[in-house]
Amino acid sequence: MNFSADSHKALNMFKLQKLNKILEINKERIKAVDQSGDLEELVRLQKVHIKLQEVVREISRRTGTIVLR
């Protein structure tokens, strides 16, 4: 019984770690595109970033963790 809950929490923590790495990569891409001046790509990457942040918030809410930035 606890095994199932612990497994779900561990999996969600793993997902949060992966999502944070993807967010960092996306930030770097946004900086690069911002310097190049490609506005369409910049908007696309910003939308992706917002969606990733929403997923992180949802997983954090489910696991009861607080994400500090």
VOROLUM-808638 format. One record per atom (N, C-alpha, C): residue number from 0; residue in three letters; chain; atom name; x, y, z. Coordinates in steps of 0.001 Angstrom, whole numbers, always signed. Layout:
<firos>
<firo NUM,'ALA','A','CA',<X,Y,Z>>
...
</firos>
This chain:
<firos>
<firo 0,'MET','A','N',<+825,-1179,+0>>
<firo 0,'MET','A','CA',<+0,+0,+0>>
<firo 0,'MET','A','C',<+876,+1253,+0>>
<firo 1,'ASN','A','N',<+1795,+1349,+937>>
<firo 1,'ASN','A','CA',<+2715,+2469,+944>>
<firo 1,'ASN','A','C',<+3671,+2399,-228>>
<firo 2,'PHE','A','N',<+3947,+1164,-652>>
<firo 2,'PHE','A','CA',<+4850,+978,-1775>>
<firo 2,'PHE','A','C',<+4324,+1694,-3013>>
<firo 3,'SER','A','N',<+3052,+1597,-3255>>
<firo 3,'SER','A','CA',<+2445,+2231,-4421>>
<firo 3,'SER','A','C',<+2553,+3757,-4328>>
<firo 4,'ALA','A','N',<+2231,+4311,-3187>>
<firo 4,'ALA','A','CA',<+2296,+5764,-3000>>
<firo 4,'ALA','A','C',<+3734,+6249,-3104>>
<firo 5,'ASP','A','N',<+4658,+5506,-2496>>
<firo 5,'ASP','A','CA',<+6072,+5877,-2561>>
<firo 5,'ASP','A','C',<+6591,+5812,-3986>>
<firo 6,'SER','A','N',<+6153,+4807,-4727>>
<firo 6,'SER','A','CA',<+6580,+4665,-6122>>
<firo 6,'SER','A','C',<+6085,+5831,-6963>>
<firo 7,'HIS','A','N',<+4837,+6225,-6760>>
<firo 7,'HIS','A','CA',<+4277,+7349,-7509>>
<firo 7,'HIS','A','C',<+5008,+8646,-7169>>
<firo 8,'LYS','A','N',<+5302,+8837,-5885>>
<firo 8,'LYS','A','CA',<+6005,+10054,-5476>>
<firo 8,'LYS','A','C',<+7415,+10078,-6076>>
<firo 9,'ALA','A','N',<+8111,+8947,-6045>>
<firo 9,'ALA','A','CA',<+9461,+8880,-6609>>
<firo 9,'ALA','A','C',<+9435,+9148,-8111>>
<firo 10,'LEU','A','N',<+8453,+8603,-8784>>
<firo 10,'LEU','A','CA',<+8330,+8828,-10223>>
<firo 10,'LEU','A','C',<+8047,+10297,-10516>>
<firo 11,'ASN','A','N',<+7189,+10910,-9736>>
<firo 11,'ASN','A','CA',<+6896,+12332,-9932>>
<firo 11,'ASN','A','C',<+8116,+13202,-9637>>
<firo 12,'MET','A','N',<+8905,+12840,-8628>>
<firo 12,'MET','A','CA',<+10125,+13590,-8338>>
<firo 12,'MET','A','C',<+11116,+13457,-9499>>
<firo 13,'PHE','A','N',<+11200,+12268,-10083>>
<firo 13,'PHE','A','CA',<+12056,+12055,-11248>>
<firo 13,'PHE','A','C',<+11584,+12921,-12409>>
<firo 14,'LYS','A','N',<+10273,+12973,-12616>>
<firo 14,'LYS','A','CA',<+9713,+13806,-13682>>
<firo 14,'LYS','A','C',<+10057,+15276,-13451>>
<firo 15,'LEU','A','N',<+9972,+15721,-12195>>
<firo 15,'LEU','A','CA',<+10306,+17112,-11886>>
<firo 15,'LEU','A','C',<+11768,+17415,-12206>>
<firo 16,'GLN','A','N',<+12655,+16489,-11881>>
<firo 16,'GLN','A','CA',<+14070,+16682,-12194>>
<firo 16,'GLN','A','C',<+14276,+16807,-13699>>
<firo 17,'LYS','A','N',<+13657,+15942,-14453>>
<firo 17,'LYS','A','CA',<+13786,+15971,-15912>>
<firo 17,'LYS','A','C',<+13194,+17253,-16487>>
<firo 18,'LEU','A','N',<+12036,+17639,-15997>>
<firo 18,'LEU','A','CA',<+11394,+18867,-16485>>
<firo 18,'LEU','A','C',<+12246,+20090,-16177>>
<firo 19,'ASN','A','N',<+12888,+20118,-15009>>
<firo 19,'ASN','A','CA',<+13755,+21248,-14676>>
<firo 19,'ASN','A','C',<+14952,+21318,-15615>>
<firo 20,'LYS','A','N',<+15494,+20173,-15997>>
<firo 20,'LYS','A','CA',<+16597,+20156,-16967>>
<firo 20,'LYS','A','C',<+16120,+20665,-18331>>
<firo 21,'ILE','A','N',<+14932,+20236,-18731>>
<firo 21,'ILE','A','CA',<+14379,+20683,-20019>>
<firo 21,'ILE','A','C',<+14113,+22183,-19976>>
<firo 22,'LEU','A','N',<+13637,+22694,-18835>>
<firo 22,'LEU','A','CA',<+13405,+24134,-18694>>
<firo 22,'LEU','A','C',<+14708,+24915,-18843>>
<firo 23,'GLU','A','N',<+15784,+24413,-18274>>
<firo 23,'GLU','A','CA',<+17086,+25091,-18395>>
<firo 23,'GLU','A','C',<+17558,+25108,-19847>>
<firo 24,'ILE','A','N',<+17398,+23997,-20540>>
<firo 24,'ILE','A','CA',<+17775,+23931,-21957>>
<firo 24,'ILE','A','C',<+16938,+24912,-22765>>
<firo 25,'ASN','A','N',<+15651,+24968,-22454>>
<firo 25,'ASN','A','CA',<+14752,+25862,-23176>>
<firo 25,'ASN','A','C',<+15129,+27325,-22916>>
<firo 26,'LYS','A','N',<+15542,+27642,-21686>>
<firo 26,'LYS','A','CA',<+15981,+29009,-21371>>
<firo 26,'LYS','A','C',<+17175,+29397,-22237>>
<firo 27,'GLU','A','N',<+18118,+28468,-22387>>
<firo 27,'GLU','A','CA',<+19291,+28734,-23215>>
<firo 27,'GLU','A','C',<+18881,+28962,-24671>>
<firo 28,'ARG','A','N',<+17940,+28161,-25140>>
<firo 28,'ARG','A','CA',<+17464,+28327,-26515>>
<firo 28,'ARG','A','C',<+16764,+29672,-26698>>
<firo 29,'ILE','A','N',<+15992,+30081,-25693>>
<firo 29,'ILE','A','CA',<+15308,+31370,-25767>>
<firo 29,'ILE','A','C',<+16324,+32498,-25855>>
<firo 30,'LYS','A','N',<+17385,+32422,-25046>>
<firo 30,'LYS','A','CA',<+18427,+33454,-25088>>
<firo 30,'LYS','A','C',<+19077,+33516,-26464>>
<firo 31,'ALA','A','N',<+19382,+32352,-27044>>
<firo 31,'ALA','A','CA',<+20034,+32303,-28349>>
<firo 31,'ALA','A','C',<+19122,+32865,-29437>>
<firo 32,'VAL','A','N',<+17861,+32494,-29402>>
<firo 32,'VAL','A','CA',<+16914,+32960,-30418>>
<firo 32,'VAL','A','C',<+16647,+34450,-30246>>
<firo 33,'ASP','A','N',<+16626,+34912,-28997>>
<firo 33,'ASP','A','CA',<+16410,+36328,-28734>>
<firo 33,'ASP','A','C',<+17525,+37167,-29367>>
<firo 34,'GLN','A','N',<+18733,+36669,-29306>>
<firo 34,'GLN','A','CA',<+19863,+37382,-29899>>
<firo 34,'GLN','A','C',<+19826,+37334,-31421>>
<firo 35,'SER','A','N',<+19286,+36249,-31968>>
<firo 35,'SER','A','CA',<+19234,+36119,-33431>>
<firo 35,'SER','A','C',<+18098,+36941,-34038>>
<firo 36,'GLY','A','N',<+17078,+37243,-33242>>
<firo 36,'GLY','A','CA',<+15987,+38088,-33723>>
<firo 36,'GLY','A','C',<+14841,+37358,-34397>>
<firo 37,'ASP','A','N',<+14785,+36035,-34311>>
<firo 37,'ASP','A','CA',<+13698,+35256,-34914>>
<firo 37,'ASP','A','C',<+12488,+35294,-33975>>
<firo 38,'LEU','A','N',<+11577,+36218,-34230>>
<firo 38,'LEU','A','CA',<+10447,+36432,-33316>>
<firo 38,'LEU','A','C',<+9483,+35260,-33264>>
<firo 39,'GLU','A','N',<+9236,+34610,-34407>>
<firo 39,'GLU','A','CA',<+8307,+33475,-34413>>
<firo 39,'GLU','A','C',<+8833,+32338,-33551>>
<firo 40,'GLU','A','N',<+10119,+32047,-33685>>
<firo 40,'GLU','A','CA',<+10730,+30978,-32885>>
<firo 40,'GLU','A','C',<+10759,+31369,-31409>>
<firo 41,'LEU','A','N',<+10997,+32629,-31131>>
<firo 41,'LEU','A','CA',<+11013,+33113,-29757>>
<firo 41,'LEU','A','C',<+9645,+32927,-29100>>
<firo 42,'VAL','A','N',<+8595,+33278,-29803>>
<firo 42,'VAL','A','CA',<+7235,+33113,-29269>>
<firo 42,'VAL','A','C',<+6929,+31640,-29044>>
<firo 43,'ARG','A','N',<+7338,+30794,-29980>>
<firo 43,'ARG','A','CA',<+7100,+29353,-29845>>
<firo 43,'ARG','A','C',<+7811,+28800,-28610>>
<firo 44,'LEU','A','N',<+9070,+29182,-28435>>
<firo 44,'LEU','A','CA',<+9830,+28695,-27286>>
<firo 44,'LEU','A','C',<+9262,+29219,-25974>>
<firo 45,'GLN','A','N',<+8759,+30448,-25977>>
<firo 45,'GLN','A','CA',<+8150,+30993,-24768>>
<firo 45,'GLN','A','C',<+6866,+30248,-24416>>
<firo 46,'LYS','A','N',<+6085,+29875,-25415>>
<firo 46,'LYS','A','CA',<+4874,+29086,-25173>>
<firo 46,'LYS','A','C',<+5226,+27710,-24611>>
<firo 47,'VAL','A','N',<+6279,+27103,-25154>>
<firo 47,'VAL','A','CA',<+6741,+25809,-24646>>
<firo 47,'VAL','A','C',<+7165,+25961,-23188>>
<firo 48,'HIS','A','N',<+7883,+27037,-22891>>
<firo 48,'HIS','A','CA',<+8360,+27283,-21533>>
<firo 48,'HIS','A','C',<+7185,+27427,-20555>>
<firo 49,'ILE','A','N',<+6179,+28151,-20952>>
<firo 49,'ILE','A','CA',<+5000,+28331,-20109>>
<firo 49,'ILE','A','C',<+4311,+26991,-19859>>
<firo 50,'LYS','A','N',<+4175,+26188,-20897>>
<firo 50,'LYS','A','CA',<+3529,+24881,-20759>>
<firo 50,'LYS','A','C',<+4338,+23975,-19827>>
<firo 51,'LEU','A','N',<+5665,+23988,-19964>>
<firo 51,'LEU','A','CA',<+6511,+23181,-19086>>
<firo 51,'LEU','A','C',<+6358,+23627,-17631>>
<firo 52,'GLN','A','N',<+6293,+24925,-17413>>
<firo 52,'GLN','A','CA',<+6105,+25439,-16057>>
<firo 52,'GLN','A','C',<+4759,+25007,-15479>>
<firo 53,'GLU','A','N',<+3737,+24971,-16316>>
<firo 53,'GLU','A','CA',<+2420,+24507,-15864>>
<firo 53,'GLU','A','C',<+2476,+23040,-15439>>
<firo 54,'VAL','A','N',<+3194,+22223,-16213>>
<firo 54,'VAL','A','CA',<+3321,+20803,-15878>>
<firo 54,'VAL','A','C',<+4080,+20650,-14562>>
<firo 55,'VAL','A','N',<+5142,+21424,-14374>>
<firo 55,'VAL','A','CA',<+5907,+21370,-13125>>
<firo 55,'VAL','A','C',<+5013,+21750,-11953>>
<firo 56,'ARG','A','N',<+4219,+22804,-12108>>
<firo 56,'ARG','A','CA',<+3312,+23224,-11033>>
<firo 56,'ARG','A','C',<+2304,+22126,-10698>>
<firo 57,'GLU','A','N',<+1763,+21477,-11725>>
<firo 57,'GLU','A','CA',<+770,+20420,-11511>>
<firo 57,'GLU','A','C',<+1386,+19238,-10765>>
<firo 58,'ILE','A','N',<+2567,+18807,-11194>>
<firo 58,'ILE','A','CA',<+3224,+17679,-10517>>
<firo 58,'ILE','A','C',<+3580,+18071,-9089>>
<firo 59,'SER','A','N',<+4042,+19297,-8896>>
<firo 59,'SER','A','CA',<+4382,+19774,-7554>>
<firo 59,'SER','A','C',<+3152,+19801,-6658>>
<firo 60,'ARG','A','N',<+2042,+20207,-7215>>
<firo 60,'ARG','A','CA',<+802,+20237,-6447>>
<firo 60,'ARG','A','C',<+409,+18828,-6014>>
<firo 61,'ARG','A','N',<+529,+17867,-6933>>
<firo 61,'ARG','A','CA',<+155,+16486,-6622>>
<firo 61,'ARG','A','C',<+1060,+15881,-5553>>
<firo 62,'THR','A','N',<+2353,+16193,-5625>>
<firo 62,'THR','A','CA',<+3303,+15578,-4680>>
<firo 62,'THR','A','C',<+3434,+16382,-3401>>
<firo 63,'GLY','A','N',<+2926,+17615,-3400>>
<firo 63,'GLY','A','CA',<+3035,+18445,-2203>>
<firo 63,'GLY','A','C',<+4404,+19067,-2030>>
<firo 64,'THR','A','N',<+5160,+19161,-3119>>
<firo 64,'THR','A','CA',<+6478,+19766,-3050>>
<firo 64,'THR','A','C',<+6410,+21233,-3447>>
<firo 65,'ILE','A','N',<+7396,+21978,-2995>>
<firo 65,'ILE','A','CA',<+7490,+23399,-3326>>
<firo 65,'ILE','A','C',<+8684,+23580,-4239>>
<firo 66,'VAL','A','N',<+8474,+24264,-5354>>
<firo 66,'VAL','A','CA',<+9555,+24509,-6313>>
<firo 66,'VAL','A','C',<+10033,+25932,-6114>>
<firo 67,'LEU','A','N',<+11304,+26066,-5759>>
<firo 67,'LEU','A','CA',<+11899,+27383,-5582>>
<firo 67,'LEU','A','C',<+12702,+27742,-6827>>
<firo 68,'ARG','A','N',<+12617,+28977,-7232>>
<firo 68,'ARG','A','CA',<+13367,+29434,-8406>>
<firo 68,'ARG','A','C',<+14197,+30602,-8033>>
</firos>
